[in-house]
Amino acid sequence: MVEGKRFNVLIVGGGTAGITVASSLVRRQGNRALSIAVIEPADDHYYQPAFTLVGAGVCSLDSIRRGESRLIPDGVHWIRDKAAAFDPDDNVVTLAGGDSISYDYLVVCPGLTLDWQKIQGASEALGSNGVCSNYDPLHVEYTWQCLQGLKAGDKALFTQAPLPFKCPGAPQKMAYLAADHLHKKGIDCDLHFLTHAPGMFAVPLFAKELVKVAARHNINVHFEHKLLAIDGENRRATFEVPGAENAASTVEMEFDMLHVTPPQSPPLEIQNSPLANDSGFIDLDQGTLRHTRFGNVFGLGDAGSTPNSKTAAAVRKQSPVVVRNLLQVMDGGSLNDTYDGYASCPLTTAYGKVLMAEFCYGGKVTPTFPLDPRKERWSYWWIKTTGLPFFYWNYMLKGHEWFFKHNSDFVDPT
């Protein structure tokens, strides 16, 4: 029972953002002896950036899973429940189980929910008849099964939902890895990448290169295609496309394999709370990451309103800003740290090749290494498959704020 308990810092969400903030607070608290709690109902924690690698047969799901209990820092209270309601005026969070918890300071980072219900037939089709998704740990291994089952002449579709959604490069990563796998097996398939967006990537420097990558893999690219419905039994997908005079129309495509990116949104308890902006995201100052209306509330991660790409790398740079600013507020100081919108998307363009897309607010390219960011490299593949997972489990989630500085003065060579 936690009814009536009060904590100095209450963290909603025990994913990447929540664990990183909790660990950093423990390391930085000094002699404050803070009481800290994390609200998280899940027993398992996944290294989500590797879901694409699981779907491509590079690693197993078990290898990227840890028990949540192993990750909660010593001295931090784990509340194994879900936040159901927020009352920031009275500094209270109500749990799904009915208990209420008070706090001095609140950090909100619950992540995004997968809105399968927004695609007709998706929930029923997922996990069978060639319908798969790397976004759901229950079905990510089925992606690899589907890929291995493709035969010459089969058609595979890879969809991308409207933004915002987490790991926005992941849908096309899977298409490239699938194409490379099939090529190495000598299997000629009809491959299609269908995105709701009007282009390959939001940052022009990388978009130009990704157009070349798709062409190299003989992937047919379809812009402004939004997945509306799936008929799994008959293996048909329906897409909304622009029609005449801005009127929408639909097209149907048959498939043997369909990799789906679901629409995503903040949890309903966030959308329906005073913490949300008009779009349902946690209303944050994009620099300080403090709530725009409640001075003792901070937020980060995918459910935040900040206009950055929603990646684990973004959380890696957001977390120290939240922790330092939170401690400054506790001490009556000013907010000295700001987040510049940094995000990184290691785009797997083939087995053994990665294009490292790093950028800040406004799509400004900010590479970490003094190398041409337009080039695919094996060294980035090693970072993606080996270096970053090791850093994640052994440093980031343990509150070590150790990372290279990205180059904010980079000039686009084109």
C-alpha positions in Angstrom: 0.0 0.0 0.0 1.2 3.5 -0.9 -1.9 5.4 -0.2 -1.1 8.7 1.4 2.6 8.5 0.9 4.6 11.5 -0.1 7.9 11.6 -2.0 10.3 14.4 -2.7 10.4 13.2 -6.4 7.8 11.1 -8.1 8.6 9.7 -11.5 5.8 8.5 -13.8 7.2 5.9 -16.1 9.9 3.4 -15.6 11.1 3.1 -19.2 14.3 4.6 -20.6 13.6 8.1 -19.4 12.3 7.2 -16.0 15.1 4.9 -15.0 17.8 7.2 -16.4 16.4 10.2 -14.4 16.0 8.1 -11.2 19.6 6.9 -11.4 21.0 10.3 -12.2 19.1 11.8 -9.3 20.5 9.2 -6.9 24.0 10.0 -8.1 23.6 13.8 -8.0 21.5 14.2 -4.9 24.6 14.8 -2.6 23.5 15.2 1.0 19.8 15.9 0.2 18.7 12.3 1.1 15.8 12.5 -1.4 12.9 10.1 -1.3 12.3 9.0 -4.9 9.7 6.7 -6.4 9.0 5.4 -9.9 5.5 4.4 -11.0 5.8 1.6 -13.6 3.5 -1.4 -14.1 5.6 -3.5 -16.4 7.8 -6.3 -15.2 10.0 -6.3 -18.3 12.2 -3.5 -19.7 13.4 -3.7 -23.4 16.1 -2.0 -25.2 13.7 -0.8 -27.9 16.3 0.5 -30.4 17.2 -3.1 -31.1 13.6 -4.2 -32.0 14.6 -3.7 -35.6 17.6 -6.0 -35.1 15.4 -8.7 -33.6 13.0 -8.4 -36.5 15.9 -8.8 -38.9 17.3 -11.9 -37.1 20.4 -10.2 -35.8 19.7 -10.8 -32.1 17.1 -12.4 -29.9 14.3 -10.7 -28.0 15.7 -12.3 -24.7 19.1 -10.6 -25.3 17.5 -7.1 -25.2 15.2 -7.7 -22.2 15.9 -7.1 -18.5 13.7 -7.4 -15.5 12.5 -4.0 -14.3 13.5 -4.9 -10.7 17.1 -5.2 -11.8 17.1 -1.6 -13.1 15.4 0.3 -10.3 18.3 2.1 -8.5 19.0 1.2 -4.9 17.1 3.4 -2.5 14.3 4.2 -5.1 10.8 2.9 -4.4 9.2 1.0 -7.2 5.4 1.4 -7.4 4.2 -1.4 -9.5 1.0 0.3 -10.8 -0.1 2.6 -13.5 -0.8 6.4 -13.1 -4.4 7.0 -13.8 -5.0 10.7 -13.0 -3.0 13.8 -12.2 -3.9 16.7 -9.9 -0.9 19.1 -10.3 -2.7 21.8 -8.3 -2.6 19.6 -5.2 0.6 17.7 -6.2 -1.2 14.3 -6.3 -1.1 11.4 -8.7 -3.8 8.7 -8.4 -3.0 5.1 -9.4 -5.1 2.7 -11.4 -5.4 0.7 -8.2 -7.0 3.6 -6.4 -4.2 4.8 -4.2 -3.2 8.5 -4.2 0.5 9.6 -3.9 1.7 13.1 -3.1 4.9 14.7 -4.3 7.1 17.7 -4.0 8.3 17.4 -7.6 7.0 15.4 -10.4 8.8 14.0 -13.5 6.5 12.7 -16.2 7.8 10.3 -18.9 5.3 7.6 -19.6 6.2 7.1 -23.2 3.7 6.5 -26.1 0.9 4.0 -26.6 0.5 2.0 -29.7 -2.9 2.9 -31.2 -3.6 -0.3 -33.2 -7.4 0.5 -33.0 -6.8 3.4 -35.4 -6.1 0.9 -38.2 -9.2 -1.2 -39.0 -8.5 -4.9 -38.6 -4.9 -4.4 -37.3 -5.4 -5.9 -33.9 -7.1 -9.0 -35.3 -4.5 -9.4 -38.1 -1.3 -8.8 -36.2 0.8 -11.9 -35.6 -0.7 -14.0 -38.4 -1.1 -14.1 -42.2 2.1 -12.2 -42.7 1.1 -9.1 -40.7 4.0 -8.2 -38.3 5.4 -5.2 -36.5 8.7 -4.5 -34.8 7.0 -2.0 -32.5 5.3 -4.7 -30.3 7.6 -7.0 -28.3 4.8 -9.6 -28.5 5.2 -9.8 -32.2 8.6 -8.6 -33.2 10.0 -12.1 -33.5 7.2 -12.8 -36.0 8.7 -10.2 -38.3 11.8 -12.5 -38.7 9.6 -15.5 -39.4 7.7 -13.6 -42.1 10.9 -12.4 -43.7 12.3 -16.0 -43.8 9.1 -17.3 -45.3 9.2 -15.0 -48.4 9.6 -16.7 -51.7 10.5 -15.4 -55.2 7.7 -13.2 -56.6 6.1 -12.4 -53.2 5.1 -8.9 -52.3 6.2 -7.3 -49.0 4.9 -3.9 -47.8 6.5 -1.7 -45.1 4.4 1.1 -43.8 5.1 4.3 -41.9 2.5 6.0 -39.8 1.9 9.8 -39.4 4.3 11.5 -37.0 4.9 11.7 -34.2 5.9 8.2 -33.4 9.0 6.7 -31.7 12.1 5.7 -33.6 10.9 7.4 -36.8 13.6 5.8 -38.9 12.6 2.2 -37.9 10.0 1.6 -40.6 12.5 2.1 -43.5 15.3 0.4 -41.6 13.3 -2.8 -41.7 12.7 -2.4 -45.4 16.4 -2.1 -46.1 17.4 -5.1 -44.0 14.6 -7.2 -45.6 15.9 -6.2 -49.1 19.5 -7.0 -48.1 18.5 -10.4 -46.6 16.5 -11.4 -49.7 19.3 -10.3 -52.0 21.9 -12.4 -50.2 19.5 -15.4 -50.4 19.0 -14.8 -54.1 15.2 -14.3 -53.6 13.6 -11.7 -55.9 10.6 -10.1 -54.2 8.4 -7.1 -54.9 9.2 -4.6 -52.1 7.3 -1.4 -51.2 7.8 1.3 -48.6 4.7 3.3 -48.0 4.9 6.4 -45.9 2.4 9.0 -44.8 5.1 11.6 -45.1 5.8 13.6 -48.3 9.5 12.6 -48.3 11.9 9.9 -47.1 13.2 11.8 -44.0 12.5 15.1 -42.3 16.2 16.2 -42.6 17.1 17.0 -46.3 20.7 15.9 -46.0 19.8 12.4 -45.0 16.6 12.3 -47.1 18.8 12.6 -50.3 20.9 9.7 -49.3 18.0 7.5 -48.3 16.4 7.9 -51.7 19.6 6.4 -53.1 19.5 3.6 -50.6 15.9 2.7 -51.5 16.8 2.7 -55.2 19.8 0.5 -54.6 17.6 -2.1 -52.9 14.9 -1.9 -55.7 12.3 -0.7 -53.1 9.3 1.0 -54.6 8.6 4.1 -52.5 5.1 5.6 -52.1 4.7 8.9 -50.4 1.5 10.2 -48.8 0.1 6.7 -48.2 -1.6 6.3 -44.9 -2.6 2.8 -43.8 -6.3 2.6 -43.0 -7.3 -1.0 -42.9 -5.9 -4.6 -43.0 -7.7 -7.6 -44.2 -5.4 -10.3 -42.8 -7.3 -13.3 -44.0 -7.3 -12.1 -47.6 -3.9 -10.3 -47.3 -5.1 -6.9 -48.5 -4.1 -3.5 -47.1 -6.1 -0.3 -47.7 -4.3 3.1 -47.9 -5.5 6.7 -48.0 -3.9 8.7 -50.7 -4.3 12.2 -52.0 -7.0 12.5 -54.7 -8.2 15.2 -57.1 -8.8 18.7 -55.6 -7.3 17.7 -52.2 -10.0 15.0 -51.7 -8.7 11.8 -50.2 -9.2 8.5 -52.0 -8.1 4.9 -51.2 -6.1 2.2 -52.9 -5.8 -1.5 -52.0 -2.6 -3.5 -52.2 -2.2 -7.2 -51.8 0.7 -8.6 -49.7 2.5 -11.7 -48.6 4.2 -9.8 -45.8 3.0 -6.5 -44.2 5.2 -4.7 -41.7 3.1 -2.2 -39.8 4.0 1.0 -37.9 1.1 1.8 -35.7 -0.1 5.3 -35.0 1.1 6.4 -31.5 0.0 8.9 -28.9 0.5 9.8 -25.2 -1.5 7.7 -22.7 -5.1 8.8 -22.2 -4.3 9.7 -18.6 -1.9 12.3 -19.9 -4.2 13.5 -22.7 -7.0 14.0 -20.2 -4.9 15.7 -17.6 -4.1 19.4 -16.8 -0.5 18.5 -17.9 -1.4 18.2 -21.6 -1.3 20.7 -24.3 -4.0 20.9 -27.0 -2.3 18.0 -28.9 -2.4 15.8 -25.8 1.4 15.9 -25.1 3.0 17.0 -21.8 3.3 20.8 -22.2 7.0 21.4 -21.7 9.4 24.3 -22.3 11.5 22.9 -25.2 14.7 24.1 -23.6 14.4 23.7 -19.8 12.0 20.7 -20.0 10.0 22.2 -17.2 6.2 22.3 -17.5 4.9 25.6 -18.9 2.3 26.0 -16.1 3.4 23.9 -13.2 6.8 24.9 -11.9 7.5 21.7 -9.9 6.7 19.4 -12.9 9.3 18.4 -15.5 9.0 16.0 -18.4 11.0 14.2 -21.0 10.8 11.4 -23.5 8.3 10.5 -26.2 5.2 11.9 -24.5 6.7 15.4 -24.2 5.7 18.2 -26.4 9.2 19.1 -27.5 9.5 19.1 -31.3 12.5 16.7 -31.4 12.7 13.2 -33.0 11.5 10.7 -30.4 14.5 8.4 -29.9 16.5 7.0 -27.0 19.4 9.3 -27.9 17.1 12.2 -27.3 16.3 10.9 -23.8 20.1 10.5 -23.2 20.5 14.3 -23.7 17.2 15.3 -22.1 17.8 13.4 -18.8 20.8 15.5 -17.5 18.9 18.7 -18.3 15.9 17.6 -16.3 18.0 16.4 -13.4 20.2 19.5 -13.1 17.3 21.9 -13.5 15.2 20.0 -11.0 18.0 20.1 -8.4 18.5 23.8 -9.2 14.8 24.5 -8.5 15.0 22.5 -5.3 17.8 24.8 -4.2 16.0 27.9 -5.1 18.2 28.6 -8.1 17.6 29.3 -11.8 17.3 27.0 -14.7 20.7 27.0 -16.3 20.6 23.9 -18.5 18.8 23.7 -21.8 18.1 20.9 -24.3 18.9 21.7 -27.9 16.7 19.1 -29.5 19.4 16.5 -30.2 18.3 13.2 -31.5 20.2 10.4 -33.3 18.8 7.8 -35.6 21.3 5.1 -36.6 19.7 4.1 -40.0 20.5 0.5 -40.8 20.7 0.6 -44.6 22.0 -3.0 -44.9 23.5 -5.7 -42.7 26.8 -4.2 -41.7 26.0 -0.7 -42.8 24.5 2.3 -40.9 23.9 5.9 -41.8 24.2 7.9 -38.6 21.6 10.6 -38.7 22.2 13.2 -35.9 20.3 16.4 -35.7 18.8 19.1 -33.4 15.8 21.3 -33.4 14.9 22.5 -36.9 16.6 19.6 -38.6 20.1 21.1 -38.1 22.7 18.3 -38.7 25.0 17.8 -35.6 27.3 14.9 -36.1 29.3 13.5 -33.1 32.2 12.2 -35.1 34.4 14.2 -37.6 33.2 12.1 -40.5 31.0 12.8 -43.5 27.5 12.1 -42.1 26.2 11.2 -45.6 28.2 8.0 -45.7 27.1 4.6 -44.6 29.8 2.9 -42.4 30.5 -0.5 -40.8 31.8 1.3 -37.7 28.4 2.8 -37.2 26.9 -0.7 -37.5 29.2 -1.8 -34.7 28.0 1.2 -32.6 24.4 0.3 -33.3 24.6 -3.4 -32.6 27.3 -3.5 -29.9 28.4 -0.2 -28.5 25.1 1.5 -27.9 23.4 -1.5 -26.1 26.4 -1.9 -23.8 26.4 1.8 -23.1 22.6 1.7 -22.5 22.6 -1.1 -19.9 25.9 -0.2 -18.1 26.1 3.6 -18.2 22.9 5.4 -19.3 20.4 3.5 -17.1 22.8 3.7 -14.2 22.9 7.5 -14.3 26.4 8.0 -15.8 26.2 11.2 -17.8 29.1 10.2 -20.1 28.8 10.9 -23.8 30.6 12.7 -26.7 29.6 16.2 -27.6 27.8 16.7 -30.9 29.0 19.3 -33.3 26.5 22.1 -33.4 28.6 24.1 -35.8 28.5 21.6 -38.6 27.9 23.1 -42.0 26.0 21.0 -44.7 28.6 20.3 -47.4 25.9 20.4 -50.1 
